[in-house]
Amino acid sequence: MSAAGNEMNAGMTDDMNLAGPRRRRLGFRYLHVIDAVSLFGVMLAITLVRFGFDWPTYQLSHYLAGFAIATAIHMVVYYFGGLYEYEERLGRLPWLPRATFLTLVAVGLDASVALLTGRYLMPRANLIALAVLGTLVVVANRNLARRVRSQRFGQPRILLVGSESSTQLALQHLDESGADAMVAGSLTHAVGQLDRGVLASAVAEAGATDVLLVSDEPLSAIYPDPLAELERRSVSVYRQVTAADTLMGLQRTRQIGGMPFVALRTRALPSCRLHFKRLLDLFYLLVLTPVVVPVALLVGVWVLVRAGSPVLYRQVRVGQLGREFTMLKFRTMLRDAEVEGQAVLASADDPRIVRGLGWLRRCRIDELPQLLNVMSGSMSVVGPRPERPELVGELSARLAGYDQRHDLPPGITGLAQTQAHYQTDAAYKLGHDLQYVFNWSPVLDWTIMAKSVLVMLRGSAR
């Protein structure tokens, strides 16, 4: 092939790689519209089957408005429930269980509207039919989207990566299972000696859309790079699940060619759950503001009396995705507590603490101004504690997986703050932080907030 031809193919490949994420987003936007139209149609069809076309005018306008509101409720529930997140093509997880649960939640919210307003969005018996038919329609739309996607982009092209014996065994399983994919190539290596640069080149050379790691490869061999780079190219990466992984309680595995795999991602939480967490933070602020504002004003006056101006202490911290932001606190230390801005860790009975303000630190009241950080979006109510840039570089080099704690916004309180003390080793705190990041849920947040209140009441030292 000529040099010009090589350049043309390379350009086309780059364009396809860059367009991949855009196609994903566009496709799922289409699915939003299809789901909304389908659900509205189901509600209308159920009512027509039950009552025919002879509706009084006032009922027609009332129920059409009710169908629109119910459709909006379902779409919001489906979004935050993850039905519009990108789906890997291999080892597809079944949609029916999740769609059933989310539809029942949405139908429950539809019924709750009547309790709040005294008016039903639709006849009550229709809700039962909607719970069944709505689920079936949503699942059918996704199965249709899978078929359209396969027809448009063809079969997945797999690159097998692992030892020679492992890749041969995986190839045999894929052939025997009749998997709806083709093996585009293989990259063999000794266990623990995977070359990151060679892997990226092999993916590009094979034109692979999916990578199967079929040896017991340490995650450090692919995370965070080249996993992040492969994600940018719209290439999915899966790691084979070993017996040891199963004994650790690993869940949500997927079967590919009769072999268990788990999909690898650089981010712990999908965007829908991050948005849901942000929505909860705004709700918490709405509830807390009437109580917090008077308390913060009184504390501010006390700090001004004891320590003078400035009342607030501003410090640069590392937040979500490694972005720096200015964190606010009530000042409890002397003005020159840190010489030339050098980071100095606080200790128990730190002599730099202004007399009469130590109780603010013990009770965590000095952190009340951080609710302003939550309002701006640079922090969350609950999350990993933000560290200073000077310390983050050192901890990232020393502790594997440290940067993963930046997947979520940092929090005023967190699992590490309720389970450990200020002097607890950073490695142990990281364990708590990663446990929180990978297992986040609203219930976990509520548990941590309840424990934080107990810590404040006890005045536990940090």
Steps between C-alpha positions, in 0.01 A plus 500: 500500500626848418600757760201711398272199553650438843443864595140482373425185702666646809296816463177304460588291808571811704172656387310185598674489838418863566143459379438193716409683821292750300309214334441345841352819641286561191371143499394518861332833439294327232415232756376772737255618234392147405435407863303818568280457192451129573398555862257778409354273232462212747312722746272625223441147365411359843241774551352454151466125553320556829278796413496528121498836317195654667677721758355820641712798395610584853620141559692495172704812583548387861629154410721616214670739743521217753659268242761766421587546869517123555726463195735765642508317836588171330774660291662657807489168689642312202781753459612492862455122499764468226284389208667757272861421583719355227475120481801284417423265213653179635335297775199726508325517833122440491283812494182343639582492876620860511222629274237324713630651822529852359154486340349396833676793668367738234145362527523545877592865445209535255266379773665728758402805294138429590585503870666841467257668259175304537491437124604182320719520192295215349227260612628296793465160335713627210802511730502121529493456122767770463733319741490192273477654154739786579768251602450289187516806273821632659668159472380459140647841408838395634497167320413686180784746563741207541400355163524837324842557656624158385375559146654845486844424645533128433627231736728593789868441417681338792869522589604218737775600743681257729737208512514268201311221677232740631435660161476158333252380763294818467496464120374143538219612733396780265489259202299238688250748643424660165546848649364783285847647455816439304855467630704765319833403654691404813782644704694240699737579784630357823274566799592831662696623198231672294647798315253790505631657182491169312139443611383836362678432170355149476146633550548755221662247265222243548224761482366349823184630662541287814796367699482181708769464768503121543796463739515588869651839414547757779276803449803728524601371156207677336366752750485796469677480164455367238143438626419872485638527148303196384183649646559815298517278190168334598678167562352293784736302725404191700700303756438131552367415847708245686390269781677729748297797371178306553596409858535874572131548418537657156160570346354613166718274289412438136533180297704525180547174313410305813771681701435748785629853447461840661502823300779740600441874515714792606209655692331333793155653447308572179396857429134436591593407857733799530213726393271329751754562775515866401121522511501355852763754609276786388210346692716469815598867467136599474420311821809609697513871410240625755693329782857552384489873414422627854756264652766607248438869577545441875816294443638769268456763771675274754796441266527875437510567876758227577724504191426827326477549127480315264222276628518259207805297405550424131709209385561341160393137489474232229145414401315286248708374207807663654373857452616750761255723688501735799355340812350715776519449877465709811852599602604326822880541478742789520540711185858378443423134577679390182827665406510609137192294420670165559262217589532405868276223628307580817557288807318433824524802735658703218651819652395702195131469592361824648388462857123463524462371141619142542146382569397620154748254347406214732130543421567564127312831520792680336398326175155660474617752233568205271126490431581791267738264319216248476276770353758580233544131415868477595412281800229259612346454844649148516810381318875440531673777694679746266877517542749773421681487164837467672386181671305352209811462283683316776205275588425418134857380451495297820149350500368307200146605406517830689380705202181289485371682809469811279222335296248659737486856631679530836277516805460699820476163673569149378544137584866548596409790732242291688702178513851635555678783683709790373823316581389176326745390230414626149495146359222399738305817422535424129341161560196671652486757220510240222240291677275806497574590136421153366198436723336844502128513566266750667457257791878492554501882505220508757688252720818710485311822573336340806841383626644845434238655729606260776868593442410870529305443822787300650753760388738229374854616439633510144 
